[in-house]
């Protein structure tokens, strides 16, 4: 058997013959389409999947825009990558979006290009977005109707048993409404990058607004929200998303705390990082549950979640928002003592100067 690769001093000095059946069999078995160019942009090899994706047709290169990447890789000696579009067929206006990666092998005077299809992923993502938007819109109509009907029954009836059932219906309607809204929120978070059109967000103001949104819930449970010292710094991102994350975290602390206890919200700025720390005196979270606490629809205590209207999406939304802003979230908890959630976000560079003035 002819060896396609011969070991020399190091891996960078392999002698590679692209024409050997062994090498072509290896390349053809890969999940991505590949094309190999020699000097003068001449095609030395292409895989069958390169034909399937429309990169090659009738033994000619259709994706001619990739030649810009090929030439740049050859000129600079550095890997190149980018998005390209190829027609889906010889007629019609349909196109397929591909992602190309190009590497130049100077020892062999050859350029290796690989292509992956992103069209299907975009199509599936578009279907998902449309499904979430449509089903959420369709659910809002019957939810609104059920809420109105349960309120009407409560007002019209003097029978305690009927009023009890009407109240139960209204409670479940509110829970369903919350679930639909959180699904919409999570879907929007997945579709947008808050750093693309980011603004400076004052952390103190965002935390204060989140606390204000939770005061009514805390008041019904006689839970005091204790606010720590201000930090006077800002972060770069989406103010609405950050307030939603802080609100969800504080609300979660309230829901899992006994009546007449305290929830502390502290902010700490150190070494270009601001921390938002939420501490409760609740039931705590076991070690086994801590590993899954940020999973979608995961609930430590399903029975308690039903009582509080929890959907299992709140902490997932928090993690997603903070991750989108280049931060992280951690948890310390002990059963019977309580939990401490700590959000860490990068401080906007110029806000450090503002805070020192």
N, C-alpha and C positions, 0 to 999 in steps of 0.2 A: 504493500500500500504506500502510495506517495504521501509523505508527510507535508501537510500544509504549513505547519509551524515548526521552525527549528530553533531550539533554545541556544541563545548566545550568552553574553555577559549579564544582561538584565532584561527585564520584560520589555523595555522600550526598544530593544534591538531585535525583536522577533522579525524573521523574514516571512512575509506573508504573500502568498500567491492567491489572489482573489479568483483566479480561473479554475482552481482545483475543485473537483466535485465535493470534496469534504467540506471546504469552506462554504461553498454555495448551499450545501445541505444544512449546515448550521444556521446560516443567515435566513434561509427559507423557513426554518422551523420557529423563528422568533415571532412574537405576537405583533410586531410592528412592520410596516413596509420599509424597505431599504433600497437605496440606489448608491452605487459606487462610481465616482468619476475619476478619470485619469487627467493628465495634462490636457489643456485645451477644451475642458468641459466635456470630454468624450465619455459616454456611458460604457463602463466595463461590465457592470452587472446590475440586475434589478430582480427583486423577489416577486413572486406571483401576487403577493398582496399589494405591491405597488401598482399592479394593473387593476386590481379590484378597487382600490381607492381612487383610481383615475390619475395617478401621478404619471404613469406610462400608458400610452395608447399607440398601437401599431408600431411598437418598438421605438417610439419617439417620446421625448419628455414633454408632457403636457403642462406640468407645473413649472413653467419657465421662470417664474418669479423666484424660485429657489436658487437660481444661478447667482443672484446677488449675494446670498449667504455663502454659497460655495466659493465664489471669488474672494469674498472678504475673509473667509476662513483660510484660504490659501495664501492670501496677501499678508495677513497678520499672524497666522499660525495659532490663532485662538479659536476655541469653539464658538459657533454662532447659532442663534435660534430665533424663531419668529413664526407668526401666523401667516399662512398663505391660503388662497382659495383656488380650487380647481373646478371646472365644469363637471356636472354629473354625467353628461353624455355629449355626443357630437352635435346634438340639436337641443333647443330649449335654453332657458335662462337659469335653470337650477344650478346651484353651486354647493360644494362640500368644503367645509372649513377644516384645515389640517394644521397641526403644529409640527414644525420641522426643526430638527437639531442636526447640525453639520459639524463634523470634525475633520481636520486635515492631518494626515499622517505623512510627515516630511520624509521619513525614511523610505517610504514607498511611493512618494509623489502621487498620493491618491487621497481623495476626499470622500468621506463616508457620510451619507445623509439618511436619517431615519424619519419616518412620518407617522403620526398618530392622528386618528380621526376624532375631532371634537364636536362634530355635527350632531351625532346621536346623543351625546351627553347634554348638549344644549337643548335638543328637542325634548328629551326626558325632563329636563329641568323646567322647560316652558310648560309642559303638560302638568307637572307638579304644581307650579305657581297658579296656573289657570284652575286646577282642581280645587286648591285651597281657597282661592278667591271666590269661586262659584259656589262651593258647598257652604262656605261661611255666609255668603249673602243669602242663600236659600234657607239656611237655618235661622237667620235673624228674624225672618217674617213669622214663622210659627212660634218662636220664642216670645216675640212681642205680643202676639195674639193670646198665648197662654197666660202671660202676665196680666193682661187686661181682663181676661175672663176670671182668673182667680181673685183679682181685686173686686170685680163686680159681684161674685158669689159671696165674698166676705161681707160686703156692704149690704147685700139684699137679704142674706139669711140671718136668722136669729138662733138657729140650731147650733149649739156648741160643737157637735160632732161634724157638721158640715163645714163650719169655720175651721175646725182642726185640719180637715182634709184639704181645704182651700189653702191654708197656711203651708202645708206640706208640699202642695203643688208649686206654690210660689217660691218656696225655698229651693226646690229642685230646678225650677226655671232659672233662678239666679245663678245656681251652680253651673248649669248648662251654658248660660250666657257668658259667664266668666271663662269657661273652657274654650268657647268659640273665639272670644277675644284674645286669649293667650295663644291659641293656634295661629291666629292672624298675626299677632306680634312676632312670634317666633319665625313665621314664614317671611315676614318683612326683614327681620334681622339677617336671615340667610341670603336675602337678595340684594342687600345694600352694604357698601363699605363705608363706615362712618368717617374714615380718614380721607376719603376723596374730596368731600366738600366740608372739611372740618372747620370748626370755630373754636375759640378759646372758651372753655367752660369753667366758671368759678366754682370750685369744689364746695366751699362753704354754702353758697346759695343753693346749689343742687342738693346737698344733703339736707339743708333746712326745709326745702320744698318737699322732699320725700318724707321727712318727719311730719310735716303739716298734713300730708295726705293720709297719714296713719293715725292721727290723733283721735279721730272719732272711734275707730276700732279699739284703740288702746283705752279710751275713756269708758267704753262699755264693759271692759274687763278690769277697770281700776288699775291699769298698768301704767306706771310712770316711765316716760321716755327721757332719759338723762342725756343731755347733749354735752360733749366734751369741748375743749378749747378750739377756737378757730385756727386755721392754718394760713389763710390768705394766699393761696396759690391756685393756679388754674391748670387744666389739662386740655389737650387737643382732642376734639371729638364731637359727638352729637349729644347735645344737652338733654333732649327728650329721652334718648336711649339710656343715658347714665342715670337720670332721675328714676326711670322705670326699674333699673337694676337695683338702685339703693332702696327704693320703695318695696320691691319684692323681698329683699333681704330683711328689712325691718318688719314688714308684715309677717314674714315667716317666723321671726323671733317672737312676735306677739302671739301668734296662733299656737305656738308650742310652749308657751309660758303659763304657769298657774296664775290665777287671778291675784291681784294686789301685790304683784312683784315688780321688778324693774327691768327695763331694756336699756342698755347703755350704747350710745353711738359716739365713738371717738374718731377724730381725724389727727393724723400724725404725718408731718413732712420731714423726711430725712434723706440726704444723699440723692437728690433728684427723683425721689419716689414719694408719692403720697399714699398713705394707708387709710382706708375707711374700715373701722373695726366695729362690728355689731356683736354685743355680748348679751346673752339672755340667762335667766335663772330657771330654764325649762327642764324638761325631762331628760335631755341629753340624747346622744346618738351612739349606738354600739359600734365597735370597731368594724364589724362585718357590714353594717349599713353605710358607714362613712365612705367606703370604697365606691358605692353606687349612688351616693346622695345627689349627684348632679346629672344623673341619667334622666331622660325624658320619661314622664309618667311614673317614675319610681317614688314610692311613698313609704316612709319608715313605719308609720302607723296609719293604715288605710281607714280604720274606724274613726280616728281623730280627724283625718282629712275630710271625711264625709261630714263630720260635725262642723268643721270650720269652712267648708266649701273649697278645700284645697284640690288642685287638679294634678299635681305632680309635675307641673311645667315651670313653676316659679323659679326654682334654683337653676334649672336648665337655661332659662332665659338670662339669668344673672351671669352665668358662666359664659354664655355666647356673647353678651354685650361686652363684658370685660375683656374677653379674648380678642374681639374686634378692635378694641382700643389699645391693644398691645400690652395688656396687663394680665394679672392672674388672680386667682382666689384660692384661699386655703381654709382649712377647718381644723379647729381643736374642739374636742367634745369629750365629756365624761358622763356616763349614765347617772342620773340623779343629781348632777351638779349644774349642768347647763352646757351651752355651746358658744363658741367664739368663731365668727366668720371674719376673715381679713381679706379685703380687696386691696391690691397694689396696682397703682397706675403711674406711668411716667409723667412727671411734671413738665409742662411746657417751658422751654428754655428761658424765654423772656419773662415769664411770670416769677421766676426766682429773683430777678432784678427788681421787679415791681414790689415784691414782698419785703425786700431789704430797705426800701426807701422810707 
